[in-house]
Amino acid sequence: MRLLRKRKSCNSTAGIYIASPCDGEVLPLQESKDPMFRDAVLGQGCFVYPKDDCIYAPVNGVVEAVFPTRHAIGIRSQSGLQLLLHFGINTVQLNGLYMKTHVRKGDVITEGKLLAEMNIAGVIKAGYDPDVYVIILESEHKKVTVFEREVYHGETLMEVRDTTERMQIE
């Protein structure tokens, strides 16, 4: 007789690694000053307090969105993971000032490609925090492990594991 049982997906042991988009200090979302990020309203992830102005692709994938104000970029990784890179807190109000993007919607990107630049000194002088957020969208069935430390762009920032339960026939 066959029984249907729930078990953790085989994918739960195969992690997807996300690289840091910039040099800086990695911090958990719970330390963000912005409640949208702190409360993980958009998804799980972390932020990096950047040391320089360059922001690089954290994964291989496709650019799905470049916001007109150049403060955020949406990416779909090769594995299908949706990411949001958000530059600063409330920097949408700067209307693109101090931001420069190097990609367009539909561009195929490789990990480490220069995506954008944020003039950190300008953002701070204008009264905004320059934190660079990496958010895993649609993260309901994902376990996200953040590696809190000093990083250089390209180093592992976090690991994402699928924890979806699937039915198995035995």
C-alpha positions in Angstrom: 0.0 0.0 0.0 1.3 3.5 -0.8 1.1 6.2 1.8 1.4 9.9 1.2 3.6 11.6 3.7 4.8 15.2 4.0 8.6 15.7 4.1 11.0 18.5 3.6 11.9 19.1 0.0 15.3 17.8 -1.2 16.0 21.4 -2.1 16.1 22.3 1.6 19.6 21.0 1.8 20.8 22.8 -1.4 21.4 26.4 -0.6 21.6 29.4 -3.0 24.4 31.7 -2.1 24.0 35.5 -2.5 27.1 37.6 -2.9 27.6 41.0 -1.2 26.7 43.8 -3.6 29.3 46.2 -2.0 32.1 46.4 0.5 31.0 47.1 4.0 29.5 45.8 7.3 26.7 43.3 7.0 23.8 43.8 9.4 20.5 42.0 10.0 17.2 43.6 9.0 16.2 43.9 12.6 18.8 46.6 13.0 17.4 48.8 10.2 16.0 52.2 11.0 13.3 51.7 8.4 10.3 49.7 9.7 9.4 48.3 6.2 12.8 46.5 6.2 13.1 45.9 10.0 9.8 44.1 10.1 10.6 42.2 6.9 7.4 43.5 5.2 9.0 43.1 1.7 10.8 39.9 2.5 13.8 38.5 4.4 17.4 39.6 3.9 20.0 42.0 5.3 21.7 45.3 4.6 25.2 46.4 4.2 26.6 49.7 5.5 28.7 50.5 2.4 32.3 51.6 2.3 32.3 52.8 -1.3 30.0 54.0 -4.0 29.9 51.0 -6.2 27.0 48.4 -6.2 27.6 45.1 -7.9 25.3 42.2 -9.0 24.9 39.7 -6.1 23.8 36.8 -8.5 23.7 35.8 -12.1 20.3 36.6 -13.5 18.1 39.2 -15.3 17.3 42.7 -14.3 13.5 42.8 -13.9 13.2 46.5 -12.8 15.2 49.6 -12.5 13.2 52.2 -10.6 13.0 55.6 -12.3 14.5 57.2 -9.2 17.5 54.8 -9.5 17.2 53.9 -5.8 16.3 50.3 -6.4 16.8 47.4 -8.8 14.8 44.2 -9.1 16.6 41.0 -10.2 15.5 37.4 -10.9 18.4 35.0 -10.4 19.2 32.1 -12.6 17.6 29.8 -10.0 14.4 31.8 -10.0 14.9 33.7 -6.8 13.6 37.3 -6.9 15.8 39.9 -5.2 15.4 43.6 -4.5 18.5 45.8 -4.1 17.5 49.0 -2.4 19.9 51.8 -2.0 19.4 53.9 1.1 16.5 54.7 3.4 13.8 57.0 1.9 16.2 57.9 -0.9 13.3 57.7 -3.4 12.7 61.3 -2.2 16.1 62.3 -3.8 14.5 61.5 -7.2 17.7 60.0 -8.6 20.1 62.6 -7.1 23.4 60.9 -6.1 22.3 57.7 -7.9 23.6 56.3 -11.2 22.5 53.0 -12.8 24.5 51.0 -15.3 21.8 48.5 -16.3 18.3 48.4 -17.8 15.3 46.2 -17.5 15.9 43.0 -19.4 19.7 43.0 -19.1 21.3 39.7 -18.4 23.8 40.1 -15.6 26.6 38.1 -14.1 27.6 38.1 -10.4 30.0 41.0 -9.9 28.8 43.2 -12.7 28.7 46.9 -11.8 24.9 47.7 -11.5 24.9 51.1 -9.9 26.7 53.8 -8.1 25.5 55.7 -5.0 27.3 58.9 -4.0 27.4 58.0 -0.3 28.8 61.4 0.8 26.0 63.1 -1.1 23.3 60.8 0.3 24.6 61.4 3.9 24.9 65.2 3.3 21.3 65.2 2.1 20.3 63.6 5.4 19.6 60.0 4.4 21.2 56.7 5.4 23.1 55.0 2.6 22.4 51.4 3.6 22.3 48.9 0.7 19.5 46.4 1.2 19.4 42.9 -0.3 15.8 41.5 0.1 14.6 38.1 -0.9 11.1 38.6 -2.3 8.6 35.8 -2.0 10.5 34.4 1.0 7.7 32.7 2.8 9.1 29.2 2.3 12.7 30.2 2.5 15.3 29.9 5.3 17.7 32.9 4.9 21.0 32.7 6.8 22.8 36.1 6.9 26.6 36.1 7.5 27.1 39.2 9.7 30.7 40.5 9.3 32.8 42.9 7.2 32.6 41.9 3.5 34.0 42.9 0.2 31.7 42.8 -2.8 31.5 39.3 -4.2 32.0 37.5 -0.8 29.1 35.4 0.4 26.4 37.6 2.1 23.7 35.1 2.8 22.4 31.6 2.0 18.8 30.9 1.0 17.3 27.4 1.4 13.9 26.3 0.1 11.9 24.8 3.0 8.8 23.9 1.0 7.1 20.7 2.1 6.3 18.3 -0.7 4.2 15.1 -0.8 6.2 11.9 -1.3 4.8 8.6 -2.3 6.2 5.7 -0.3 
